[in-house]
Amino acid sequence: MNQEIKDTFKEIGELFLKMADQLDRYDEGWVVWKGGENPTPNKRVCVQFRDGDIYTAIQDDNEYFLWDHKYGERDIIAYKVVKDSK
């Protein structure tokens, strides 16, 4: 097997591991998001952007997020409501 094929299989394996990690997150209350209006007004949320960054909004700051899909890597692809620790 030549090196190019080995490298391709390695990349595919790494992609599957990333996908498995994503699936574990969805088991933890994450919701897949495909764009639209803010589904969580006035709630504290954690969002994941297409580029992989994860950010938690402080209190009601989730209005600052751009929930529609127009921004490429900064599109929100998943979210979960965060319960207060009070």
C-alpha positions in Angstrom: 0.0 0.0 0.0 1.5 3.3 -1.0 2.0 6.2 1.5 -0.8 8.4 0.0 -3.4 5.7 0.6 -2.1 5.2 4.2 -2.3 8.9 4.8 -5.8 9.0 3.5 -6.9 6.2 5.8 -5.2 7.9 8.8 -7.1 11.2 8.0 -10.4 9.2 7.7 -9.7 7.6 11.1 -9.0 11.0 12.7 -12.3 12.3 11.2 -14.2 9.4 12.7 -12.7 10.1 16.1 -13.8 13.7 15.9 -17.3 12.6 14.9 -17.5 10.2 17.8 -16.5 13.1 20.2 -19.3 15.2 18.7 -21.8 12.4 19.2 -20.8 12.1 22.8 -21.5 15.8 23.2 -25.0 15.4 21.8 -25.7 12.7 24.4 -24.9 15.4 27.0 -27.8 17.6 26.0 -26.4 19.2 22.8 -28.9 20.0 20.1 -27.8 20.1 16.4 -28.6 23.5 14.9 -29.2 24.2 11.2 -29.8 27.9 11.4 -32.8 30.2 12.0 -34.1 32.4 14.7 -32.7 32.2 18.3 -34.3 29.0 19.8 -33.2 30.0 23.3 -34.2 33.6 24.0 -33.4 34.7 27.6 -31.6 31.5 28.4 -27.9 30.9 29.2 -26.5 28.7 26.5 -23.3 27.0 25.3 -22.8 27.0 21.6 -20.4 25.3 19.2 -19.3 27.0 16.1 -18.6 25.3 12.8 -14.9 25.9 13.3 -15.0 23.9 16.6 -14.9 26.7 19.1 -17.3 26.4 22.0 -18.5 29.4 23.9 -20.9 29.8 26.9 -23.0 33.0 26.9 -23.1 34.7 30.3 -26.7 35.1 31.5 -28.9 36.5 28.6 -26.0 37.4 26.3 -27.0 34.7 23.8 -28.8 37.5 21.9 -25.3 38.5 20.7 -25.0 35.2 18.8 -25.9 35.1 15.2 -28.1 32.1 14.9 -28.7 32.1 11.2 -26.2 30.4 8.9 -24.5 33.1 6.9 -21.0 33.3 8.5 -19.2 30.1 7.5 -16.9 28.9 10.3 -18.7 31.1 12.8 -22.1 29.5 12.1 -23.6 27.9 15.2 -23.9 24.1 14.6 -25.0 23.0 18.0 -26.1 24.4 21.4 -27.3 23.4 24.8 -29.1 25.2 27.5 -26.9 25.7 30.6 -28.6 25.4 34.0 -27.7 28.0 36.6 -25.6 26.7 39.5 -27.6 28.6 42.1 
